[in-house]
Amino acid sequence: MTAPTLFEPEAPAATPAAGPRPLVIGLDMALGTSGIAGPGWTDTIRTGNLRGEQRLRFITDAAASFYRLADFVVIEGAAFSHAKQIGHDEMSGLRWMIRCDLWSRGIPFAVVTPDSRTIYATGKARWKDEQGRKLTPKQVKGMVRDETAARYGISLTGTTRYDEADAYVLMAMAMDWLGHPLAEVPKTHSRALKGVPWPTTPVAVAR
């Protein structure tokens, strides 16, 4: 098994492949409810009353059931601006457990910041209303959900709609970078791809 090589910032987009479309999975990981997405579908992982090591193991195993045959995986990175967010240490551990598992399986992956995901979906990372007031994170997530429905035809409802929409946009970003865009995306949005540290190995090697 050959592991993915080191990341290179500002990596150029991959050349469109002549073969079948790669299997790409988007992961919006969280300690409570994680959003999972692939082309044309979304799902979730819910941890219920699990805590600590048991919870992290459960999430990692559940996520692996979705990406074990994937050619590429995208993980949402940390939102460092949320300085008072509870569970930073545990969330960091979860992301690294996922990353190590992907590495051991030889599946290339990228970590995308929340801002880059929002720019790709909506064109900007920060939004204001007509009165010039900054939109709340929940309102911006609503915009991402709405754009997911409008651009890709993926209409999401219920309490996990934002998690699933975030995962879908992450997946769509990778599909675009790999040369298999799911929809036409304006340059004001696709500029977000340039800021992602894409791996030098664009798709999974033979496993």
C-alpha positions as CSV (number, residue, x, y, z in Angstrom):
1,M,0.0,0.0,0.0
2,T,1.3,3.4,-0.9
3,A,0.3,6.3,1.4
4,P,-0.5,9.7,0.0
5,T,2.4,12.1,-0.4
6,L,2.9,15.3,1.5
7,F,0.5,18.2,0.9
8,E,1.5,21.1,-1.3
9,P,-0.4,24.4,-1.0
10,E,-1.8,26.0,-4.1
11,A,-1.7,22.8,-6.0
12,P,-3.0,23.1,-9.6
13,A,-6.3,21.5,-10.5
14,A,-6.1,17.9,-11.7
15,T,-6.4,17.2,-15.4
16,P,-9.9,15.9,-16.2
17,A,-9.8,12.1,-16.4
18,A,-11.1,10.2,-19.3
19,G,-12.3,7.3,-17.2
20,P,-15.2,6.9,-14.8
21,R,-16.0,9.6,-12.2
22,P,-14.0,9.1,-9.0
23,L,-15.8,8.3,-5.7
24,V,-15.4,11.3,-3.5
25,I,-16.7,11.6,0.1
26,G,-17.2,14.8,2.0
27,L,-17.0,14.7,5.8
28,D,-18.4,17.5,8.1
29,M,-17.2,15.9,11.3
30,A,-18.7,16.7,14.7
31,L,-19.0,15.1,18.1
32,G,-22.8,15.0,18.0
33,T,-23.9,14.8,14.4
34,S,-21.6,14.5,11.4
35,G,-22.7,15.2,7.9
36,I,-21.5,12.8,5.1
37,A,-22.0,13.2,1.4
38,G,-21.2,11.7,-2.0
39,P,-22.4,12.7,-5.5
40,G,-26.2,12.8,-5.3
41,W,-26.6,11.8,-1.7
42,T,-26.1,12.8,1.9
43,D,-26.2,11.0,5.3
44,T,-25.3,11.5,8.9
45,I,-23.6,9.9,11.8
46,R,-25.2,10.5,15.2
47,T,-23.4,9.6,18.5
48,G,-26.3,9.8,20.9
49,N,-25.1,9.4,24.5
50,L,-21.6,8.1,23.7
51,R,-18.7,10.1,25.2
52,G,-14.9,10.1,25.3
53,E,-12.9,7.4,23.6
54,Q,-16.0,5.3,22.9
55,R,-17.6,8.2,21.0
56,L,-14.4,8.9,18.9
57,R,-14.0,5.2,18.0
58,F,-17.7,5.0,17.0
59,I,-17.5,8.1,14.7
60,T,-14.3,6.9,13.1
61,D,-15.6,3.5,12.4
62,A,-18.9,4.8,11.1
63,A,-17.1,7.3,8.8
64,A,-14.9,4.6,7.5
65,S,-17.9,2.6,6.4
66,F,-18.7,5.4,4.0
67,Y,-15.1,6.2,2.7
68,R,-13.4,2.8,2.8
69,L,-13.7,2.4,-1.0
70,A,-13.4,6.1,-1.8
71,D,-10.9,7.6,-4.3
72,F,-10.7,10.9,-2.4
73,V,-12.0,12.3,0.8
74,V,-12.5,15.9,2.0
75,I,-12.7,16.8,5.7
76,E,-13.9,20.2,7.1
77,G,-11.1,21.7,9.1
78,A,-11.3,23.6,12.4
79,A,-13.0,26.9,12.8
80,F,-10.3,28.6,14.9
81,S,-12.3,31.7,15.4
82,H,-14.6,29.8,17.7
83,A,-12.3,30.4,20.6
84,K,-14.9,29.5,23.3
85,Q,-16.2,26.4,21.6
86,I,-16.3,23.4,24.0
87,G,-14.7,20.2,22.8
88,H,-11.8,21.7,20.8
89,D,-9.4,19.1,22.1
90,E,-11.7,16.1,21.4
91,M,-12.6,17.5,17.9
92,S,-8.9,17.8,17.0
93,G,-8.4,14.2,18.1
94,L,-11.3,13.1,16.0
95,R,-10.0,14.8,12.9
96,W,-6.6,13.3,13.3
97,M,-8.0,9.8,13.9
98,I,-9.9,10.2,10.6
99,R,-6.8,11.5,8.8
100,C,-4.6,8.7,10.2
101,D,-7.1,6.1,9.1
102,L,-7.3,7.6,5.6
103,W,-3.5,7.6,5.4
104,S,-3.3,4.0,6.5
105,R,-5.8,3.0,3.8
106,G,-3.9,4.9,1.1
107,I,-6.8,7.3,0.4
108,P,-5.8,10.9,-0.5
109,F,-7.6,13.6,1.4
110,A,-7.8,17.3,1.8
111,V,-8.7,19.5,4.8
112,V,-10.9,22.5,3.8
113,T,-11.5,25.4,6.1
114,P,-15.1,26.5,6.9
115,D,-14.4,29.8,5.2
116,S,-13.3,28.1,1.9
117,R,-16.4,25.9,2.0
118,T,-18.6,29.0,2.5
119,I,-16.9,30.9,-0.3
120,Y,-17.3,28.0,-2.7
121,A,-21.0,27.7,-1.9
122,T,-22.0,31.4,-1.6
123,G,-19.2,33.5,-3.1
124,K,-18.1,35.1,0.2
125,A,-17.1,34.0,3.7
126,R,-18.7,36.9,5.5
127,W,-22.2,38.2,4.8
128,K,-24.3,41.2,6.0
129,D,-28.0,41.9,5.8
130,E,-29.6,44.9,4.1
131,Q,-29.1,46.9,7.3
132,G,-25.4,46.1,7.3
133,R,-25.5,43.8,10.2
134,K,-23.2,40.7,10.1
135,L,-25.1,37.5,9.6
136,T,-24.9,34.9,12.3
137,P,-23.1,31.6,11.6
138,K,-26.5,29.8,11.5
139,Q,-27.8,32.3,8.9
140,V,-24.7,31.7,6.8
141,K,-25.1,28.0,7.1
142,G,-28.7,28.5,5.9
143,M,-27.3,30.2,2.8
144,V,-25.0,27.2,2.2
145,R,-28.0,24.9,2.5
146,D,-30.0,27.0,0.1
147,E,-27.2,27.1,-2.5
148,T,-26.8,23.3,-2.2
149,A,-30.4,22.9,-3.2
150,A,-30.3,25.5,-6.0
151,R,-27.0,24.4,-7.6
152,Y,-27.0,20.7,-7.1
153,G,-30.7,19.8,-6.6
154,I,-30.0,18.5,-3.1
155,S,-32.8,19.7,-0.9
156,L,-32.1,19.2,2.8
157,T,-34.5,19.5,5.7
158,G,-34.6,18.6,9.4
159,T,-32.1,19.2,12.2
160,T,-29.1,17.8,10.3
161,R,-29.7,19.9,7.1
162,Y,-26.7,22.2,7.7
163,D,-24.3,19.3,8.5
164,E,-25.3,17.5,5.3
165,A,-25.2,20.6,3.2
166,D,-21.7,21.4,4.4
167,A,-20.5,17.9,3.6
168,Y,-22.0,18.1,0.1
169,V,-20.2,21.4,-0.7
170,L,-16.9,19.9,0.5
171,M,-17.4,16.9,-1.7
172,A,-18.4,19.2,-4.7
173,M,-15.2,21.2,-4.2
174,A,-13.1,18.1,-4.6
175,M,-15.1,16.9,-7.6
176,D,-14.4,20.3,-9.2
177,W,-10.7,20.2,-8.4
178,L,-10.4,16.6,-9.8
179,G,-11.9,17.8,-13.1
180,H,-15.4,16.4,-12.6
181,P,-17.5,19.4,-11.5
182,L,-21.1,18.6,-10.4
183,A,-22.4,21.9,-11.7
184,E,-21.1,25.2,-13.1
185,V,-19.7,27.4,-10.4
186,P,-19.0,31.1,-10.8
187,K,-15.3,32.3,-10.5
188,T,-16.3,34.3,-7.4
189,H,-17.0,30.9,-5.8
190,S,-14.5,28.6,-7.4
191,R,-11.6,30.9,-6.3
192,A,-11.9,29.0,-3.0
193,L,-10.2,26.0,-4.6
194,K,-6.9,27.9,-4.8
195,G,-6.6,28.2,-1.0
196,V,-7.0,24.5,-0.3
197,P,-3.8,22.4,0.4
198,W,-4.7,19.7,-2.1
199,P,-2.6,16.5,-1.9
200,T,0.0,15.8,-4.6
201,T,-1.6,12.4,-5.3
202,P,-5.1,13.3,-6.7
203,V,-6.8,9.9,-6.4
204,A,-6.3,6.7,-4.5
205,V,-3.6,4.4,-5.6
206,A,-4.4,0.7,-6.2
207,R,-5.3,-1.0,-2.9
